[in-house]
Amino acid sequence: MTVSEGKEAPGGPTRIGASADSFFRLAAERLSRLPVAGGLAFGDHHLNPDLAPAPGTRFREAAVLIPVIDRETPGVLFTERTAHLPTHAGQIAFPGGKVDPTDADAVAAALREAEEEIGLGSAFVEPVGYLTPYLTGTGYRITPILGRVRPGYALTPNPAEVAAVFEVPLDFLMAPGNYRRASRVWNGIERYFYEIDFGDRYIWGATAGIVRSLYQRVFIDGEAPRL
């Protein structure tokens, strides 16, 4: 198991031309302070129109935290799921999971999951805003929450769920040339998704899609896509 403990990530000065303060200020202006509801959604169906959900489709609610570390060169924390999990084994993800009935809201769920999965205490996280929900082809409605993480934390990954925690510089993730559209054939049908290569880490699917959604909302149009 490998663990990031809030140390500076390689990458040098940000290529997005924004300090941590200016990034979080812009994000606070462009992200919603309340959950995004109604017909606003992003997801697998944007690259695969046949996966567009029918009106009235009921999704299972989930939430993830996008933990951006507040320092001169901001970094984003990701997890690598353990190889023995029944779903998405070995994949790269944000801390998060299903919204439980005991969770007050999606923010509470994301913070709870982050503490359970990687030991990131909620006292170190300031929620900044909600991204547009991400709809998956497997029936989940994932609410991403951008979190401003104060340095000084110490992570303790749950070995039952997390094989590793690692950090990617925010400027790398916010450079559009670093992610691309790719495809694979599942059950005889070609499916399209976004992917990001960072060294030996391969980020793809919903996680890469959420990264792209963050870039789009904060740096391009500030608009949430419609279903």
N, C-alpha and C positions, 0 to 999 in steps of 0.2 A: 504494500500500500504506500502511496506517496501522498504527501499533504503539503498544501501551501499554507504558510502562516503569516500572511500579510507582508511579505517582503517585496521589494521592488522587482517588477518583472522587466525583462529585457525589452528593448524596443525604442528607446530614445525619445526625443520630444515628439509630441503627438502630431500626426499627419493630418488630423481633422482640423487643425488650427484652433483648438479650443483648450483652455485650461480646464481643470476639474470644475472650478466654480462656474465658468461660462457654460460648460456642458450641462451641469445640473440646473442652472438658471434657465437655459433654453428648454430643457426637458420639462421643467415644471410649468413653463408657459404652454407647451405643445401637447403634453399628456393630460389626460382627464384626471381630475381629483376625485371623481366618482366612477363607479363601475360603468363600463360602456354597455348599453343595453339596446334593445330593439333589433333592427335589421343590420346592425354594424358587425361585421365579422371578417376575418381573414382566415386562410387555412389551405389545406390540401387541395380544395376545389379550385383555387385560383390558377393552379397549373394543370389541373385535371378536371375539366368542366363536368364530366360525367359523375363526379363525386359530389356535386352540389346537392345539399340536403333539400328534401321536399319541405314545403311549408308545414309548420307544426311539428317538425322532427324534434324529439326530446333528446338532449345530450346529457351525459354524465358530467358533473361540474368538477373541474380541477383548477389548480392555481400553481404558478411557479414564480420564484423570485429571481430577478436579474440582478445579481449583487455586483455593483460597480464600486470599486475601492476608491475612496476620496483621498487622492494624493496628486502630486504634480503630474505624474504619468499614470492616469487611471488604468486599472486593470479589471477584468471581469472574471468571476469565479465560475467554474464549471465542474461537474462531477462526471466520473466514468462509472457506469453501473457495473455491478459485479456480474461475472459470467454465468452464475447459476440462477439468476432471476427468471421467472417464467415468461416475462414479456420484456422486450427491448434490452435483453442481456448484452452487456459490454458496450452499450451505446453511450454517447456523450449527451448530457442533459443539464438543465438548470435544477437547483434544488426545488422540490415541489411534489405534489401528488393530489389525491382526491380531496375535495372539500368535505370535511366531516360535519355531521349534524351539530356537533358541539362547537364548531368554528363560528365566530361572530360574522365573518365575511371572508372574501378571498384573500385579503391582506393577512388576516389572522391565520388562515390555512397555510399560506406561503411561508410566513415567519415560523410557524410551528414545524413545518416540514424541514425548513432550513436548519433549525436547531436539532431536530431528530436525526436528520441525515448526516450533517457535517459538523454539528456542534457550534454553529454560528449563532451566538446569543442575540436575541431581539434588541437588547440594549445597544448593540453596535450598528443597528440598521434603522435608517430613516426612510420610510416609504415616500417616494417622490410622486408617483402617479401610475395610472393604469394604462396599459396598451390595449389595443383592440383585441378581443378574444380570438383565439386560434382554434378553428374547428378541425378535428382530425377525422380521417377516414374510418377510424375505429370507434367513433361515436363519443369522443370527449370534446368538451368546450373548455379550453385552457385559458385562464385569465392570467396574463403576465403582469407582474408588478415590478417596476424599477425601484431598486433600493440603493440608497447612498450609504456605503459601509465605512464606518470610522475605523482607521487602522488601529492595531493593538490587540485584535482578536487572536485566539488560538483555536484551531480547528481540531475536532476529534471525530473523524468519519465513522459512521456505523458500518462495521465490516459485513453485516448481513445485506447491506444495500449498495455500499459505495466502495469501489476498488481503489479510487484515487480522486483527489481534488487538485485541480490545476488552474492556472491563471493565463488569460490571453489579454494582451494590451488592447484597450478600448479603441485606440487609433487603428489597429489592424482590423478589428471587426467593423469599424465604420468606414473602411475604404472599400467601395463597391467592387473594385477589381479583385478583391480577395474572396468573393463568393461567386458561384456560377450555378447555372441550371444544369442538372444531370438527370439521368433516367435509368431505370432498371425494369425488367419484365417480371411481374408478379401474376401468377395464375393466368399466364398467357396474354396479359395486358401490359403495355408499356406505361409506367407511371413516372411522372416528373416530380422533381423536388430540388431544393437548394442544397448546396454542399460548400463547406469551407475546410481547407487544409491548413493546419497550423503545426509545422514540424511533423511529428509522428501522430498527431491528433487529427481525427477525422470527424468533423461536426456536420450532421446532415439531418434531413427530415424536418420535423416540427421545430427542433431547436434552432437549426439554421434559418428556418422561416421566421421564427420570432426575432432573431438577430436582424434579419433584413427588415422586418416590420419596425423595429426600433430605429434603424437608420432612416427609413422612409418617413416616419412620423417626426423625428427630431430635426433632420437635416434637409428634407426635401419639401414636402407639402404640408406637414402638420395635420393632414386629414386622415381620418379613419376610413378604410375601404368599406364599401357596402356589400352586403351579401347578394 
